[in-house]
Amino acid sequence: MLEIKEKIEEIIAEYTEMPSHEFYQASSFAELNIDSLSVVEIIFDIEEAFDIKIPNEVDLQKDGFDCNSFVGVLAIVTALIEKESHDD
């Protein structure tokens, strides 16, 4: 999990000047001065980095996930990676 968190921090850090310790406190990417277009780019970067496909926002919300914050994205990626490791 630490490797996942660190990689996501690296990716998000490319889109904001805010220090990574503030990622956890922000309730949205907007609080980190990250606009919606950059959020889409972040999702693509994460999918590529972890070789996963993040479902659309409607499906994520049905499963209780939110991709609008660092904490939410971390939870999604962790869940997807754990699911893939159990499916193997």
C-alpha atoms as one frame of an Amber mdcrd trajectory, in Angstrom:
protein
   0.000   0.000   0.000   2.870   2.395   0.722   4.160   2.015  -2.848   0.684
   2.793  -4.186   0.365   5.892  -2.015   3.815   7.163  -2.945   3.250   6.673
  -6.680  -0.114   8.462  -6.552   1.507  11.295  -4.571   4.183  11.583  -7.290
   1.578  11.759 -10.036  -0.570  14.349  -8.265   2.479  16.421  -7.336   3.051
  16.983 -11.054  -0.229  18.938 -11.165   0.005  21.088  -8.035   2.551  23.043
  -6.068   0.934  22.042  -2.777   3.066  19.800  -0.548   2.034  16.144  -0.500
   1.206  16.188   3.235  -1.708  18.488   2.356  -3.175  15.935  -0.084  -4.823
  14.038   2.791  -6.400  17.139   4.292  -7.974  18.366   1.058 -11.553  17.242
   0.545 -11.224  17.785  -3.199  -8.635  18.269  -5.893  -9.934  21.831  -6.270
  -8.569  22.565  -2.780  -5.167  21.553  -4.161  -5.633  24.010  -7.041  -6.125
  21.156  -9.518  -8.756  21.824 -12.181 -11.132  19.234 -13.636  -9.120  18.750
 -16.843  -6.037  17.988 -14.771  -8.059  15.486 -12.719  -8.835  13.611 -15.943
  -5.129  13.624 -16.808  -4.287  12.387 -13.301  -6.719   9.484 -13.709  -5.127
   8.558 -17.064  -1.637   8.774 -15.522  -2.696   6.533 -12.633  -4.296   3.993
 -14.969  -1.089   3.843 -16.964   1.194   3.676 -13.923  -0.706   0.786 -12.331
  -1.992  -0.889 -15.511  -5.587  -0.636 -14.299  -8.859   0.771 -15.627 -10.685
   3.089 -13.257 -14.465   2.801 -13.808 -16.563   5.828 -14.710 -17.700   8.151
 -11.950 -21.290   6.843 -11.847 -20.117   3.259 -11.278 -17.625   4.432  -8.664
 -20.344   6.264  -6.762 -22.564   3.156  -6.833 -19.707   1.304  -5.119 -19.238
   4.107  -2.579 -16.085   5.587  -4.121 -15.276   9.177  -5.009 -12.517  10.131
  -7.440 -12.533  13.830  -6.566  -9.853  13.745  -3.878  -6.501  12.159  -3.112
  -8.003   9.966  -0.402 -10.768   8.830  -2.751  -8.389   7.992  -5.582  -6.076
   6.154  -3.190  -9.022   4.032  -1.996 -10.105   3.266  -5.570  -6.649   2.269
  -6.773  -5.978   0.157  -3.687  -9.310  -1.649  -4.099  -8.715  -2.291  -7.812
  -5.209  -3.630  -7.232  -6.391  -5.867  -4.387  -9.251  -7.155  -6.568  -6.826
  -7.954  -9.402  -4.469  -9.791  -7.048  -7.381 -11.918  -5.774  -8.580 -12.615
  -9.323  -5.169 -13.985 -10.352
